[in-house]
Amino acid sequence: MPAPPDASAEIAAAIEDVVRTIGAGGPAPRGMPYFGLDHPSGTRLRLVDELAARGIFRKYEHVLDLGGGLGASTRYMAVRLGCTATATGTAAEARAAGGLTRRAALGWQVFHVAADAASLPFGEAAFTHVWAIEALPQLGPAERTLAEAARVLRPGGHLGIQDLVGTQADPLPGILGPSCSRTRDLARAGFVEIAERDVTAEAVEHGSRQQVARAQLARRLGDGHPLVRRRQTIEHALATGRLRVVQYTARRP
């Protein structure tokens, strides 16, 4: 039987095709070599800057980006903050993300690893920061993922989380329901200095070139493509108040 299509490779190829066209009009925004097309939800990647306010990021700091997918947030934090960064994902995501990272000439600073977030292949205290950008609900039971995050985070290091949270009893697929208590999950995993911030008002991307790039990618993939449908659903939910974007920061004691 033929191998099933690799969705990650298909999306990465489509992104590269669009960027070759859009990029002719000038350089991409700093930290976004793919104009944010590699960020699955389509929320503003600059929200990463808000999460970074709690930590210290220098060239010798190393961030673990849990569930980094195609690597949009991983590349963004490496370029914008000056640290090195490793993203976890499925084997298909790691292959596709690695190709995008090499094309962006960031292979010396950004790394992609196929790994289960509940059983990470890293030693204790291996990272100075651990982040999860709109990925935690897809990574399995939160208590297991957060326990692993605490294990690989150095004492005193910070954890940053960005969640998409539904505001109704019927949350969108793959998005947290309103009854979820992320602060409780963090406390149970042993984190302290837990802070919560609603960044919904800043979540929509307004950059004109990013919007043009997104429209071209939608045409390239087709309106029925899961990525296109998900972005349209999230955009509508943000506009109608059915969805919030919430950030959490905490420290490993």
Stockholm file with secondary structure:
# STOCKHOLM 1.0

chainA/1-253         MPAPPDASAEIAAAIEDVVRTIGAGGPAPRGMPYFGLDHPSGTRLRLVDELAARGIFRKYEHVLDLGGGLGASTRYMAVRLGCTATATGTAAEARAAGGLTRRAALGWQVFHVAADAASLPFGEAAFTHVWAIEALPQLGPAERTLAEAARVLRPGGHLGIQDLVGTQADPLPGILGPSCSRTRDLARAGFVEIAERDVTAEAVEHGSRQQVARAQLARRLGDGHPLVRRRQTIEHALATGRLRVVQYTARRP
#=GR chainA/1-253 SS CCCCCCHHHHHHHHHHHHHHHHGGGSCCCTTCTTTTTTSTTCCCTTHHHHHHTTSCCCTTCEEEEETCTTSHHHHHHHHHHCCEEEEEECHHHHHHHHHHHHHTTCTTTEEEEECBTTBCSSCTTCEEEEEEESCGGGGSCHHHHHHHHHHHEEEEEEEEEEEEEESSSSCCTTSBCTTCCHHHHHHHTTCEEEEEEECGGGCSCCCHHHHHHHHHHHHHHCTTSHHHHHHHHHHHHHHTTSEEEEEEEEECC
#=GC SS_cons         CCCCCCHHHHHHHHHHHHHHHHGGGSCCCTTCTTTTTTSTTCCCTTHHHHHHTTSCCCTTCEEEEETCTTSHHHHHHHHHHCCEEEEEECHHHHHHHHHHHHHTTCTTTEEEEECBTTBCSSCTTCEEEEEEESCGGGGSCHHHHHHHHHHHEEEEEEEEEEEEEESSSSCCTTSBCTTCCHHHHHHHTTCEEEEEEECGGGCSCCCHHHHHHHHHHHHHHCTTSHHHHHHHHHHHHHHTTSEEEEEEEEECC
//
